[in-house]
Structure formats: C-alpha cells, structure tokens
C-alpha cells in the first residue's frame, strides 16, 4: 500500500488553522475538527454499494476515524428499485451510494444525490470529477486472461484480433454476449475505441464467434475454467490475477491496445442520516490510502493518482472508460450479438 504522507496533510491542516489531524485520519478534510467531532457523534456512515470485497476499507476507515462504516451490498438488478423505494418513502438509510455510473446518473435525476466536492480529489482526471455530485473513482476494466502453465507468453494472444485465430477454437470462455450488459458494452467499446472500421470489428466478432466460446452468466465464473485448464482464454477482468492468487494467470493484450470498462462511481445522498460522517467517509474512500487498499487487495483499477493494482504491466496500461449504452442500445446489440454468436 502507498504510504500516507503525514507532512502533506499537516500542511493542509495548518492552512485551515488546525495544528493536528483530528482522530489521525489521513485526509485534508480532517482539518475540519468540528466536522470530525460531529461525525464521531453520529457514529456511523451507511454505505450502499454493488462493489465487492470492500471490508478492508471499512476496517481501515473505522481505525482511522473512529467512525464505523456500515456496508450493505445490493446487486445491480435490485440497486435502483431498493434505493428509490426507500427514498420515495422518506426512509433511505444510505449516506453514501456506489454503483456503475449510469445507475448513479439515474438516481441523480430522481433527486437522490447531492452536490459535494471532496478535497481528496486532487490529481484525479478532470473527466472523472466533472459532475457536481457524482465522482468516478475507478474503471471495471476488462481484457482477457490465460493460464501461464498452459499458454506460454510468446504464444498468448497479443491483440484482441488474435482471439479470432482458429487455434483458440473451443478454448475460450466469456460472459454471454446476448445478455450480460458489461460484455455488451465492452464489445461495443471495441468498435468505438479499438477497431479502425465497423467492418474490421464485425469480422473480429464473427471470428470470435466461430471459435465457439463457452458462455457463462457473468465475469465471476470466467476464471475457474482457466485455472483448471479446461479452457485456455477467458474474456474477463484482470483483477482476478490478484483475487485468485496464486493461480497462474496473466492478462492481455500486451501490445498497447487499450483496456476498456465501465466507470465505477460514488456519491452522497441528498438527505443523509449521518451528514458529517457521510462526508468523512467519502473523503476517505477517495483518498490514496483507501484506493490503494482497493487496488492491492482486490485488484481494482482506480483513478487516484499514482495508484495501480499489483499486476505486472498494469501501471503502463491504457485503461479507458466505455460509453454508457442506453437500454435501447443494450437490447439492440444483445439481439445482434445473440445472432452472431448463435446464442440459444
């Protein structure tokens, strides 16, 4: 984990007229001792999210601030209905919410979110912080994995186009391209960001389909057939190199082509039950310390400056967010991919 630079935050605290960091929290916001006192009095910050394996951040947050982080995971399919039902009844328990960007944009349209500019955002890309309420803190990056015990690095696919090589026929696993929204968005992202023409992209799709990939419901089951050697290539997420360690997994493409994925976002709710604890939590979540935990423990690709997952070559990878597809586009392309890949 990246070390916390205490001198930097002491300087910020001094500029605000505070001589010490309240509660030891490594954040610029800790300079506001009054807010820290109120956050501690509130006792907790309630966090609704669909990201997994964040318990280490919850523990680190409580240790740093004395405020408990109460984490509730809500699946993507239930995220919007759950929050809107609670919000419309005036009973939303969440102080902070995290989800893919389109979901938070929908919640903002319904008045669920409130503007907030965290002091922890210094160094984040401008495009990730342009919204007054929603912060994009990471990218759910997708590429492909292979088992280094069964595929030598020199023989592994170097480019996306190589996945259409007939030598990989019957040896690929991927999430169902007719129904898995992230895979649909990723394939469309290849068209818009990687391939020079739609014809080239379509030839790639047809070649990939001709290799008869095995389909699973989501990214989650994709690593297992690679670990066992049942399949050799998985269109999947590089973070599994961390979470499945010491499994012999490596990622591609290593030829300079970008890695694409959906933006991960976070925001404060409009009427948080614990308003000061909510801000302290969001400030901590966006800090280098918390994002280093997410990168190192979970393998996530985060946007905090200088923080990368401990995956060989990932610090030099070109990771880009894909465009948000409308429901109509998801339906259209899901049907099209179903035909191309002969999904029954």
Secondary structure, 3 states (H helix, E strand, C coil): CCCCCHHHHHHHHHHCCCCCCHHHCCCHHHHCHHHHHHHHHHCEEEEEECCCCCHHHHHHHHHHHCCEEEEEECCHHHHHHHHHHHHHCCCCCCCEEEEEHHHHHHHHHCCCEECCCCHHHCCCCHHHCCCCCCEEEEEEEEEEEEECCCCCHHHCCCCHHHHHCHHHCCCEEEECCCCCHHHHHHHHHHHHHCCCCHHHHHHHHHHHHHCCCEEECCCCCHHHHHHHCCCCEEEECCCHHHHCCCCCEEEECCCCCCEEEEEEEEEEECCCCCHHHHHHHHHHHCCHHHHHHHHHHHCCEECCCCCCCCCCCHHHCCEEECCCCCHHHHHHHHHHHHHHCCCC
